[in-house]
Amino acid sequence: MTEHAGTRERPFLYVVVCAAGIAAGVSKLITAAQERDWEVGVIATPVATGGFFDIAAVEAQTGRIVRSAWRSPADPRPFPPPDAVVVAPATFNTVNKWAAGIADTLALGTLCEAAGLGVPIAVLPCVAGALAAHPAYRDSLARLRGMGVRFGDPYSGEPGPDGSRPEFAWTVALDLLERS
């Protein structure tokens, strides 16, 4: 697997994956990003690595390791700096901790740093209606929007009247990044 980007001809996209059932479809986002000429590296929350998506398949698709833990100072950086970041699916926990500036995981530290550097960030929330109604979550969305973070429509995963679940709009994140 590629550990260093070397000379980059294409922009580099970090995809931060959180622990939501819909994360199993993250390969759709990676494919769409690659079709739009992005190189992709995936960073997962620690819980997301516990079976929420196929890590081996994502590593094969991107040609890079999936990161979830901090590297030691002596280790080389496995990814180049990001040109943009997508958080999909973004959970209640990640959104709230990020907005509060809590960087206790690699995923959150990466998001806090990217926001501080002014890197474009697009977020596709996947939060149940009851959690989305929580005042802390609404405050977190407002704070992150105030920092320039772009949000897609919320996805609750709730079944429709016919019992089917709507598709998760993976490519909307890429569209949000193009709105520069």
C-alpha positions, 0 to 999 in steps of 0.5 A: 500500500502507498504510504507516501503521496510523493509528487501529487498531481491530484488533490487529496481528500480525507474521508472521515467515517463514523460508527453508523450502520450506513458506513457500510456504503462508504465505498460509494463515496470513495468511488465517486471521489475517485471518478472526480479525480481525487486521491482518497485516504480514510480515517475512521473513528475507533468504534467505526473500525469495529465492523461498521465497514469493510476495512480491507475493501476500502484499503484495496479501493484506495491503495492506502491504509485506513487510519484510526489511531495516532502514529508515533512521532518517528513514523512517517505520515501515511497521508499527505495534507488534505485539500478537503475533508468529508465526514460521512456518515457524521454521528451525533457524538462526533459532531458534538465533540468536534464543535467543542474542540475535543480531539481525543481520537485521530478522527476528531483531531484531524477535523479540529486541525483541518477546520483551524487550517481553513481546509474545506469540509463537507459533512453528511450527518447521520443522526436519529431525530431524537438526537438531532432535536437535542439542544447541544447538537443544534448548537454544535451545527451552528458553531461548525457552520460558523466555522465554514463547515458545509452540511448536507441534509440530515439523514435519520435512516428512518423508514418511509411510509412504505417501510423502505429506507432512503438512500444515503446521499454520498455524493452530496458531500463532493458537491458541497466541496465544489461550492467554493 
